[in-house]
Amino acid sequence: ARSRGVPVTILFEPDLDNARLLAQTIKANHFSSGFVILFAVADKFGEARFIVDRASGATGSLQDHSDNASSLHSAYGMKTVAVPTICLDAYT
């Protein structure tokens, strides 16, 4: 995406804790052309259940992997929250 000819970096992050960390990193590095949007990327606009990874913060997902015994989703009994979804077609 571009704003007045300047490249813009859009970071989509549905996990509020991760979004806060990203925003702090952007601010600390004076990265004025980047911003965080609290949405999950999906194939349509709407709402979805997001599985929050409280163990590492790295494996949150819209897809439930709790039936996979080696998955963190199974091992830690991750909680789910409703998150808004956005389709990347809106940014073409």
C-alpha positions as a Markdown table, in Angstrom:
| # | Residue | x | y | z |
|---|---|---|---|---|
| 1 | Ala | 0.0 | 0.0 | 0.0 |
| 2 | Arg | 1.1 | 3.6 | -0.6 |
| 3 | Ser | 0.1 | 6.8 | 1.1 |
| 4 | Arg | 1.1 | 9.9 | -0.9 |
| 5 | Gly | 3.8 | 8.0 | -2.7 |
| 6 | Val | 5.4 | 6.6 | 0.5 |
| 7 | Pro | 5.4 | 2.9 | 0.9 |
| 8 | Val | 3.3 | 1.8 | 3.9 |
| 9 | Thr | 3.7 | -1.4 | 5.9 |
| 10 | Ile | 0.5 | -2.9 | 7.3 |
| 11 | Leu | 0.8 | -5.5 | 10.0 |
| 12 | Phe | -2.2 | -7.6 | 10.7 |
| 13 | Glu | -2.2 | -9.1 | 14.2 |
| 14 | Pro | -5.3 | -10.4 | 16.0 |
| 15 | Asp | -3.6 | -11.2 | 19.2 |
| 16 | Leu | -3.8 | -8.0 | 21.4 |
| 17 | Asp | -0.6 | -8.7 | 23.3 |
| 18 | Asn | 1.4 | -9.3 | 20.1 |
| 19 | Ala | -0.2 | -6.2 | 18.5 |
| 20 | Arg | 1.0 | -4.1 | 21.5 |
| 21 | Leu | 4.5 | -5.5 | 21.1 |
| 22 | Leu | 4.5 | -4.7 | 17.4 |
| 23 | Ala | 3.3 | -1.1 | 18.1 |
| 24 | Gln | 6.0 | -0.6 | 20.7 |
| 25 | Thr | 8.7 | -1.9 | 18.2 |
| 26 | Ile | 7.4 | 0.4 | 15.5 |
| 27 | Lys | 7.5 | 3.4 | 17.8 |
| 28 | Ala | 10.9 | 2.5 | 19.3 |
| 29 | Asn | 12.4 | 2.3 | 15.8 |
| 30 | His | 10.7 | 5.5 | 14.5 |
| 31 | Phe | 9.1 | 3.5 | 11.7 |
| 32 | Ser | 6.5 | 6.1 | 10.7 |
| 33 | Ser | 5.2 | 4.2 | 7.7 |
| 34 | Gly | 4.1 | 1.1 | 9.5 |
| 35 | Phe | 1.0 | 0.4 | 11.5 |
| 36 | Val | -0.8 | -2.5 | 13.2 |
| 37 | Ile | -4.4 | -3.5 | 12.4 |
| 38 | Leu | -6.1 | -5.7 | 15.0 |
| 39 | Phe | -7.6 | -8.1 | 12.5 |
| 40 | Ala | -6.9 | -11.7 | 11.4 |
| 41 | Val | -6.4 | -12.3 | 7.7 |
| 42 | Ala | -9.0 | -14.7 | 6.2 |
| 43 | Asp | -10.7 | -15.4 | 2.9 |
| 44 | Lys | -13.6 | -13.1 | 3.9 |
| 45 | Phe | -14.6 | -10.1 | 6.0 |
| 46 | Gly | -16.4 | -11.0 | 9.2 |
| 47 | Glu | -15.5 | -12.6 | 12.5 |
| 48 | Ala | -13.7 | -15.9 | 13.4 |
| 49 | Arg | -12.6 | -17.8 | 16.5 |
| 50 | Phe | -8.9 | -17.2 | 17.1 |
| 51 | Ile | -7.0 | -19.6 | 19.2 |
| 52 | Val | -4.7 | -17.6 | 21.5 |
| 53 | Asp | -1.2 | -19.0 | 22.2 |
| 54 | Arg | -0.4 | -18.1 | 25.8 |
| 55 | Ala | 2.5 | -20.5 | 26.0 |
| 56 | Ser | 4.8 | -18.7 | 23.5 |
| 57 | Gly | 2.7 | -16.1 | 21.8 |
| 58 | Ala | 3.9 | -17.4 | 18.4 |
| 59 | Thr | 1.3 | -20.0 | 17.3 |
| 60 | Gly | -2.0 | -18.3 | 17.6 |
| 61 | Ser | -4.3 | -19.5 | 14.8 |
| 62 | Leu | -7.7 | -19.4 | 13.2 |
| 63 | Gln | -7.3 | -23.1 | 12.6 |
| 64 | Asp | -7.8 | -25.5 | 15.6 |
| 65 | His | -5.0 | -28.0 | 16.0 |
| 66 | Ser | -6.1 | -29.4 | 19.3 |
| 67 | Asp | -6.6 | -32.8 | 17.8 |
| 68 | Asn | -2.8 | -33.0 | 17.0 |
| 69 | Ala | -1.2 | -34.4 | 20.2 |
| 70 | Ser | 2.1 | -32.7 | 19.3 |
| 71 | Ser | 0.5 | -29.3 | 18.9 |
| 72 | Leu | 0.8 | -26.5 | 21.5 |
| 73 | His | -2.9 | -26.0 | 21.1 |
| 74 | Ser | -3.4 | -29.5 | 22.4 |
| 75 | Ala | -0.7 | -29.5 | 25.1 |
| 76 | Tyr | -1.8 | -26.1 | 26.7 |
| 77 | Gly | -5.5 | -26.1 | 26.1 |
| 78 | Met | -5.4 | -22.7 | 24.4 |
| 79 | Lys | -8.4 | -20.4 | 24.8 |
| 80 | Thr | -10.3 | -18.9 | 21.9 |
| 81 | Val | -11.5 | -15.4 | 21.4 |
| 82 | Ala | -13.7 | -13.8 | 18.7 |
| 83 | Val | -11.7 | -11.6 | 16.3 |
| 84 | Pro | -12.6 | -9.5 | 13.3 |
| 85 | Thr | -11.3 | -10.8 | 10.0 |
| 86 | Ile | -10.3 | -9.0 | 6.8 |
| 87 | Cys | -9.7 | -10.1 | 3.3 |
| 88 | Leu | -6.5 | -8.9 | 1.7 |
| 89 | Asp | -8.4 | -8.3 | -1.6 |
| 90 | Ala | -9.3 | -4.9 | 0.1 |
| 91 | Tyr | -5.7 | -3.8 | -0.2 |
| 92 | Thr | -5.1 | -4.5 | -3.9 |
